[in-house]
Amino acid sequence: MLALANQKGGVGKTTTAINLSTALALKGCSVLVVDLDSQGNATTGFGLTRQEPSLATSYDLLCRTKELDACRKATAIPRLEIVPSSLDLVGAEVELAQQEDRFTRLKKALEQSDSRFDYVFIDCPPALGFLTLNALCAADAILVPLQCEFFALEGLSHLLKTIARVRTKLNPRLTIEGVLLTMYDQRNNLSEMIVEDARSHLGDKVYKTLIPRNVRLSEAPSHGKPAHLYDSQCAGNLAYEKLALEILTARTAKTS
């Protein structure tokens, strides 16, 4: 179970949640995406409309203690399901603050998913509130998208401190699965500098795959589609397919 998190917005968390989960599902894995961001971009990025009154959401999972099976929805990708977001998540922070189990609601709700899915991705909001803390308590590891832009590494250092605190007080098993460099532009010297700095500081925690700036990758969510369904040959989709293969290869190496 992986939380996609970064305290900074606009780094590619949701883009990664949508397209990495799609790539893994197309390689035969069973995958669940939990949209924990009130903006609901992962939800609409898979073509679901949040106005549907009967739609059970991650808010129901957290605050109304609905069963996971009632909240899972199929997507257009075989073997890939999503727990959609809801605008009600805006008020979830206040509701959770009053609960004794405010940090572990999501963990309890997702415990039944461990044997059902090969991968569970939790798309976190860009803030360290109760929603993100629930994700970090539920997750086995964190995948950190890091944009190849100025101040990126400074933001990462704050996130690493947060992870250390969560590991000490709430979830001792939490590790860093990997750091994914996004919005890479090979024409830009700054991108190369960020790549070099990240790898010098974090070593093999940084994925070899780089996610490029790509117009087709950016356009796909507005059409309610993962990049694979919008333009399977675009550079962004091909990069996420490469990342999926890198992750699967690393997982095989760990278990062998």
C-alpha positions in Angstrom: 0.0 0.0 0.0 1.6 3.2 -1.2 0.8 6.8 -0.3 1.5 9.4 -3.0 2.4 12.4 -1.0 4.2 15.7 -1.1 3.4 18.7 1.0 3.8 20.9 -2.1 1.0 21.0 -4.7 1.5 20.7 -8.4 4.2 18.1 -8.3 2.5 15.3 -10.2 0.9 13.2 -7.4 -2.5 12.7 -9.1 -0.9 12.3 -12.5 1.2 9.6 -11.1 -1.7 8.0 -9.3 -3.7 7.8 -12.5 -1.0 6.7 -14.9 1.1 4.5 -12.8 -1.9 2.5 -11.6 -3.1 2.2 -15.2 0.3 1.0 -16.4 0.5 -1.6 -13.6 -3.1 -2.8 -14.2 -2.3 -3.2 -17.9 0.6 -5.4 -16.9 -1.8 -7.8 -15.1 -1.8 -6.4 -11.6 -5.0 -5.7 -9.6 -4.9 -2.1 -8.5 -7.0 0.2 -6.2 -6.7 4.0 -6.2 -8.0 5.8 -3.2 -8.7 9.5 -4.0 -8.2 11.3 -0.7 -8.0 14.8 -2.1 -11.2 16.9 -2.0 -10.4 18.4 -5.4 -11.1 14.9 -6.8 -8.7 15.1 -9.7 -8.0 11.4 -9.7 -11.7 10.7 -9.7 -12.5 12.9 -12.7 -9.2 11.8 -14.4 -10.7 8.3 -14.6 -14.0 9.7 -16.1 -16.2 9.5 -12.9 -18.5 12.4 -12.1 -18.6 13.4 -8.5 -22.2 14.8 -8.7 -23.8 11.3 -8.7 -25.8 11.2 -5.5 -25.5 7.5 -5.0 -21.7 7.5 -5.3 -20.0 6.2 -2.1 -16.7 8.0 -1.6 -13.5 8.1 0.4 -15.4 10.5 2.8 -17.9 7.7 3.5 -15.0 5.3 4.0 -13.4 7.6 6.6 -16.3 9.4 8.3 -19.3 7.2 7.8 -17.4 3.9 8.2 -18.8 2.4 5.1 -17.3 -0.9 3.9 -14.6 -0.7 1.2 -16.8 -2.9 -1.1 -19.5 -0.2 -1.1 -17.0 2.5 -2.1 -15.1 0.7 -4.9 -15.9 1.7 -8.4 -14.7 0.1 -11.7 -12.8 2.2 -14.2 -12.4 1.8 -18.0 -9.1 0.0 -17.3 -9.5 -3.8 -16.5 -8.3 -4.8 -13.0 -8.3 -1.1 -11.9 -10.8 0.3 -9.4 -11.1 3.6 -7.5 -12.6 4.9 -4.3 -13.7 8.3 -5.6 -13.3 11.6 -3.8 -16.0 13.9 -2.5 -16.3 17.6 -1.7 -17.4 16.4 1.8 -13.7 15.7 2.4 -13.3 19.5 3.0 -15.1 19.0 6.3 -13.5 15.6 7.1 -10.5 17.3 8.8 -12.8 18.9 11.4 -14.8 15.6 11.9 -11.7 13.5 12.3 -10.2 15.8 14.8 -13.0 14.9 17.2 -12.5 11.1 16.9 -10.2 9.0 19.1 -9.1 6.9 16.1 -8.6 10.0 14.0 -5.3 8.8 12.6 -6.2 5.2 11.9 -9.7 5.4 10.3 -8.3 4.7 6.8 -6.0 1.9 7.9 -9.0 0.1 9.4 -11.1 0.6 6.3 -8.4 -0.7 4.0 -7.2 -3.7 6.0 -9.4 -6.0 4.0 -7.7 -4.8 0.7 -4.3 -6.3 1.4 -5.0 -9.7 -0.1 -7.4 -8.4 -2.8 -5.1 -6.0 -4.6 -1.5 -6.2 -5.7 -1.2 -2.4 -5.3 -3.2 0.2 -3.4 -2.3 3.8 -4.2 -3.6 6.6 -1.9 -3.6 10.0 -3.6 -3.1 12.5 -0.8 -4.0 16.2 -0.6 -1.1 18.7 -0.8 -1.2 19.4 3.0 -0.2 17.7 6.2 -3.6 17.4 7.8 -5.6 14.5 9.2 -6.3 13.1 5.7 -2.7 12.8 4.8 -1.8 11.5 8.2 -4.5 8.8 7.8 -2.8 7.9 4.5 0.6 7.7 6.1 -0.7 5.5 8.9 -2.4 3.2 6.5 0.5 2.9 4.0 3.4 0.6 4.1 5.5 3.1 2.1 5.4 6.5 0.5 6.1 7.3 -3.1 7.2 10.9 -3.5 6.7 12.8 -6.8 9.3 15.6 -7.0 9.2 18.1 -9.7 12.4 19.2 -11.4 12.1 22.8 -10.4 13.7 25.3 -8.1 13.1 24.7 -4.3 12.0 21.1 -5.0 14.7 19.6 -2.7 14.0 22.1 0.0 10.4 20.9 0.1 11.5 17.3 0.1 13.6 17.9 3.2 10.5 19.0 5.1 8.6 16.0 3.9 11.4 13.7 5.0 11.2 15.2 8.5 7.5 14.7 8.5 7.9 11.0 7.5 10.4 10.6 10.4 7.9 12.0 12.9 5.1 9.8 11.6 7.4 6.7 11.8 8.3 7.6 15.4 4.8 8.3 16.7 2.2 6.7 14.4 3.5 4.1 11.9 6.9 2.5 12.6 6.7 0.4 9.4 6.5 3.4 7.0 9.3 3.6 4.6 10.2 5.6 1.4 9.4 3.4 -1.6 10.9 5.8 -4.0 11.3 9.4 -5.2 9.9 10.0 -8.7 11.3 13.0 -10.6 8.5 14.6 -12.6 8.2 17.5 -15.1 11.7 16.8 -16.4 12.8 18.9 -19.4 16.1 17.7 -20.9 16.5 21.1 -22.6 16.6 22.8 -19.2 19.9 22.8 -17.2 17.9 23.2 -14.0 16.2 19.8 -14.6 19.6 18.1 -14.9 20.8 19.8 -11.7 17.8 18.6 -9.7 18.3 15.1 -11.0 21.9 15.1 -10.0 21.2 16.6 -6.6 18.4 14.2 -5.8 20.5 11.2 -6.7 23.5 12.4 -4.8 21.4 12.9 -1.7 19.0 9.9 -1.9 20.9 7.4 -4.0 18.9 4.4 -5.3 15.7 5.7 -3.7 15.3 7.9 -6.8 13.7 6.0 -9.6 15.8 5.7 -12.8 12.7 6.6 -14.8 12.1 10.3 -15.4 8.6 11.7 -16.1 8.9 14.4 -18.8 6.9 17.5 -19.3 4.4 16.4 -21.9 1.4 18.2 -23.3 -0.6 15.1 -24.0 -0.1 13.8 -20.5 -1.4 17.1 -19.2 -4.4 17.1 -21.5 -5.6 13.6 -20.7 -7.3 14.3 -17.4 -9.5 17.0 -18.9 -10.9 14.2 -21.2 -11.5 11.9 -18.2 -8.9 9.4 -19.4 -5.5 8.1 -18.3 -2.8 8.9 -20.9 -2.9 5.4 -22.1 -6.5 5.8 -23.4 -5.9 9.3 -24.6 -2.6 8.9 -26.4 -0.8 5.6 -25.7 2.3 6.7 -27.7 2.8 10.0 -26.0 6.1 10.5 -24.1 4.3 10.8 -20.7 2.5 7.5 -21.0 5.5 5.7 -22.2 7.5 7.0 -19.2 4.8 5.7 -16.8 4.9 2.3 -18.5 8.7 2.3 -18.0 8.2 3.2 -14.4 5.7 0.4 -13.9 8.2 -2.1 -15.3 10.9 -0.7 -13.0 8.7 -1.1 -10.0 7.7 -4.6 -10.9 11.3 -5.6 -11.5 12.4 -4.2 -8.1 9.5 -6.1 -6.4 10.5 -9.3 -8.1 14.1 -8.8 -7.0 13.0 -8.3 -3.4 10.9 -11.4 -3.2 13.4 -13.7 -5.0 
